[in-house]
Amino acid sequence: MAFRNLGSEGELFPQSVFIIASYGEDGTPNAMNAAWAGECSRHEICFNIGDHKTTANIVRRGAFTVSPADAAHVVEADYFGIATGKKVDKAAASGMTFTKSEFVDAPVIEEFPLTMEREVTAIEGDEHGARIVGRVVNTRVDEAVLDEKGRVDFGKMRPIVYDSTRRVYRVVGDEVGGAWDAGKALL
């Protein structure tokens, strides 16, 4: 192998593509595409977000929803990342269906097969940029992406991830080994 130093470039892969939805001050739903996020425990998600309409919405309302984007909605997911809610009504322009969550003060986007409804538990920063932690209040899933035991089958869901080195979305791929199992060959 031949190695090259890339300096301070961060090259972690994959980055989940999360669609974060919230309500504005006037009750208008909004959504954004965020890749700088992840689970920080089984029941919490943490993400870093800059000066966006979504940031102000979440700080004001204390709630949001998160949907992993799927291959069937890559166009809409990308739109939520390139359009700004400060200038356009992204919910209306996307053609997607936003409904009120039963559990938190935030919208659910009906077309995404998995949505985690969250309440804010911590904010470092303010409406101009923050690290936000949200606790899962409810996880809502389309039965079509469940396996025979009632677990989410990501093979059926086909979530997308962001490849920052190429600036493309990729579909989560094949199984290559069992967690807490493949390594037993070395025990």
C-alpha positions as CSV (number, residue, x, y, z in Angstrom):
1,M,0.0,0.0,0.0
2,A,1.1,3.6,-0.7
3,F,-0.2,6.3,1.7
4,R,-0.7,10.0,1.3
5,N,-1.2,12.6,3.9
6,L,-4.4,14.7,3.3
7,G,-3.8,17.2,6.1
8,S,-6.8,18.2,8.2
9,E,-9.5,16.8,5.8
10,G,-12.1,14.8,7.7
11,E,-12.9,11.6,5.8
12,L,-15.3,9.7,7.9
13,F,-17.9,7.6,6.0
14,P,-20.7,7.1,6.0
15,Q,-22.6,10.1,7.1
16,S,-26.3,9.5,7.6
17,V,-28.7,11.7,5.7
18,F,-31.1,13.0,8.3
19,I,-34.2,15.1,7.5
20,I,-34.9,17.3,10.5
21,A,-38.4,18.8,10.6
22,S,-39.7,21.5,12.8
23,Y,-42.4,24.2,13.0
24,G,-41.7,27.9,12.6
25,E,-43.0,30.6,14.8
26,D,-46.2,30.9,12.7
27,G,-46.7,27.1,12.6
28,T,-45.3,26.6,9.1
29,P,-43.5,23.2,8.8
30,N,-39.9,23.2,7.6
31,A,-37.3,20.5,6.9
32,M,-33.6,20.4,6.4
33,N,-31.0,17.9,5.3
34,A,-28.3,17.3,7.9
35,A,-25.4,15.0,7.8
36,W,-23.5,16.1,10.8
37,A,-25.6,14.1,13.2
38,G,-25.8,10.7,14.9
39,E,-27.0,8.7,17.8
40,C,-25.2,9.6,21.0
41,S,-27.0,6.9,23.0
42,R,-29.8,4.4,22.2
43,H,-32.4,7.1,23.0
44,E,-30.7,10.3,22.0
45,I,-29.5,12.0,18.8
46,C,-27.0,14.8,18.7
47,F,-26.4,17.2,15.8
48,N,-24.5,20.3,15.0
49,I,-26.4,22.9,13.1
50,G,-25.5,26.4,11.9
51,D,-27.6,29.5,11.4
52,H,-30.7,28.0,9.8
53,K,-34.4,28.5,10.1
54,T,-34.5,25.0,11.6
55,T,-32.1,26.0,14.4
56,A,-34.3,28.9,15.4
57,N,-37.4,26.7,15.2
58,I,-36.0,24.0,17.4
59,V,-34.6,26.5,20.0
60,R,-38.1,28.1,20.2
61,R,-40.2,25.0,20.2
62,G,-38.0,22.5,22.0
63,A,-38.9,19.6,19.6
64,F,-38.1,18.2,16.2
65,T,-38.5,15.0,14.2
66,V,-35.7,13.1,12.4
67,S,-36.2,10.9,9.4
68,P,-33.4,9.0,7.8
69,A,-33.7,9.8,4.1
70,D,-34.3,6.8,1.8
71,A,-33.4,6.1,-1.9
72,A,-37.0,6.6,-3.0
73,H,-36.9,10.2,-1.8
74,V,-33.3,11.3,-2.7
75,V,-34.6,14.3,-4.8
76,E,-36.7,15.7,-2.0
77,A,-33.9,15.0,0.6
78,D,-31.4,16.9,-1.5
79,Y,-33.8,19.7,-2.0
80,F,-34.2,20.1,1.8
81,G,-30.4,20.6,1.9
82,I,-30.0,23.1,-1.0
83,A,-33.1,25.3,-0.5
84,T,-33.3,27.7,2.4
85,G,-36.3,27.9,4.6
86,K,-35.5,31.6,5.2
87,K,-36.5,32.3,1.6
88,V,-39.0,29.5,0.5
89,D,-41.7,27.3,2.0
90,K,-39.8,24.1,1.6
91,A,-42.7,22.0,2.8
92,A,-45.0,23.3,0.1
93,A,-42.4,23.2,-2.7
94,S,-41.3,19.6,-1.9
95,G,-44.7,18.2,-2.5
96,M,-44.4,16.0,0.6
97,T,-47.0,15.6,3.2
98,F,-46.3,17.2,6.6
99,T,-48.6,16.2,9.5
100,K,-48.5,17.1,13.2
101,S,-46.7,14.6,15.4
102,E,-48.9,13.0,18.1
103,F,-46.0,13.2,20.6
104,V,-44.0,16.4,20.1
105,D,-44.5,19.9,18.7
106,A,-43.0,19.1,15.3
107,P,-44.2,17.8,11.9
108,V,-43.8,14.2,10.6
109,I,-43.2,13.8,6.9
110,E,-45.5,11.0,5.8
111,E,-43.5,9.8,2.9
112,F,-40.4,8.8,4.9
113,P,-40.8,5.3,6.3
114,L,-39.1,5.9,9.6
115,T,-39.4,9.0,11.8
116,M,-38.1,9.6,15.3
117,E,-40.1,12.2,17.3
118,R,-37.8,14.0,19.7
119,E,-37.8,16.6,22.4
120,V,-34.8,18.7,23.1
121,T,-32.8,17.8,26.2
122,A,-29.8,20.0,25.7
123,I,-28.7,23.0,23.6
124,E,-25.2,24.4,23.4
125,G,-25.5,27.7,21.5
126,D,-28.4,29.6,20.2
127,E,-30.7,30.2,17.2
128,H,-27.6,31.1,15.1
129,G,-25.8,27.9,15.6
130,A,-26.0,25.1,18.2
131,R,-25.2,21.5,19.2
132,I,-28.6,20.0,19.9
133,V,-29.4,16.8,21.8
134,G,-32.9,15.3,21.5
135,R,-34.5,12.4,23.3
136,V,-36.6,9.9,21.5
137,V,-40.3,10.2,22.5
138,N,-41.6,7.9,19.8
139,T,-40.3,6.1,16.8
140,R,-42.9,5.8,14.0
141,V,-42.3,3.2,11.2
142,D,-44.1,2.0,8.1
143,E,-44.9,-1.6,8.5
144,A,-43.7,-2.3,5.0
145,V,-40.0,-1.9,6.2
146,L,-40.4,-4.2,9.2
147,D,-39.1,-7.8,9.2
148,E,-41.0,-10.8,10.4
149,K,-40.0,-10.1,14.0
150,G,-41.1,-6.4,13.9
151,R,-37.6,-4.9,13.6
152,V,-36.7,-2.3,11.1
153,D,-35.2,-3.9,8.0
154,F,-32.8,-1.3,6.5
155,G,-32.5,-3.6,3.4
156,K,-36.2,-2.9,2.7
157,M,-36.0,0.7,3.7
158,R,-32.9,1.5,1.6
159,P,-31.6,4.5,3.6
160,I,-29.1,6.8,1.9
161,V,-25.8,8.1,3.3
162,Y,-23.7,11.1,2.2
163,D,-20.2,10.5,0.7
164,S,-18.5,13.8,1.4
165,T,-15.4,12.9,-0.6
166,R,-17.4,12.6,-3.9
167,R,-20.5,14.8,-2.9
168,V,-22.9,12.0,-3.7
169,Y,-25.5,9.9,-1.9
170,R,-25.1,6.2,-1.7
171,V,-27.6,3.5,-0.6
172,V,-26.7,1.4,2.4
173,G,-25.3,-1.9,1.1
174,D,-25.2,-5.6,1.7
175,E,-24.6,-7.4,4.9
176,V,-21.0,-8.5,5.2
177,G,-20.9,-10.1,8.7
178,G,-22.8,-10.4,12.0
179,A,-22.1,-7.9,14.7
180,W,-20.7,-9.6,17.9
181,D,-20.3,-12.7,15.7
182,A,-17.9,-12.2,12.8
183,G,-15.0,-11.5,15.2
184,K,-15.5,-14.8,17.0
185,A,-13.3,-16.4,14.4
186,L,-10.3,-14.8,16.1
187,L,-11.2,-15.8,19.6
